[in-house]
Amino acid sequence: MNERQDDDRQTSMSPKELALLGEGEVAYIKQVDFDDAERLFPALDETPEGIDLFAVLGADGTPIALTDSRNAAIANAIENDLVPLSVH
């Protein structure tokens, strides 16, 4: 097989496979607003508005933790043996 044929082959990944990529290995750190925090964490009571909120999310988007500082979110991921990655 020549190099050209290798380049023409495409590997496809289902949305489910993509969502599971990094499961149990990475945590995504994302700054969220109050509405996103309530959606991600429905059990959340009242959170003061006007503060920065950072969500720790599993590779598949599962909410893990909510904190008021990026450093605390990173520490939470590391404490859970996950590699923290920022989501913008």
QUIRARA-V659618 format. One record per residue. N is the residue number from 1. RES is the residue in one letter. PSI is psi as a letter, one per 20 degrees, with the letter a starting at -180 (none if undefined). Layout:
N:RES:PSI
N:RES:PSI
This chain:
1:M:p
2:N:r
3:E:h
4:R:g
5:Q:h
6:D:g
7:D:h
8:D:h
9:R:p
10:Q:q
11:T:p
12:S:q
13:M:p
14:S:q
15:P:h
16:K:g
17:E:g
18:L:g
19:A:h
20:L:i
21:L:o
22:G:j
23:E:p
24:G:j
25:E:h
26:V:q
27:A:p
28:Y:p
29:I:p
30:K:p
31:Q:p
32:V:q
33:D:r
34:F:g
35:D:g
36:D:g
37:A:g
38:E:h
39:R:g
40:L:h
41:F:m
42:P:h
43:A:i
44:L:p
45:D:c
46:E:p
47:T:p
48:P:p
49:E:q
50:G:j
51:I:q
52:D:p
53:L:p
54:F:p
55:A:q
56:V:p
57:L:q
58:G:r
59:A:h
60:D:j
61:G:j
62:T:p
63:P:p
64:I:g
65:A:q
66:L:p
67:T:r
68:D:j
69:S:q
70:R:g
71:N:h
72:A:h
73:A:g
74:I:g
75:A:h
76:N:g
77:A:g
78:I:g
79:E:h
80:N:j
81:D:k
82:L:q
83:V:o
84:P:p
85:L:p
86:S:q
87:V:p
88:H:none
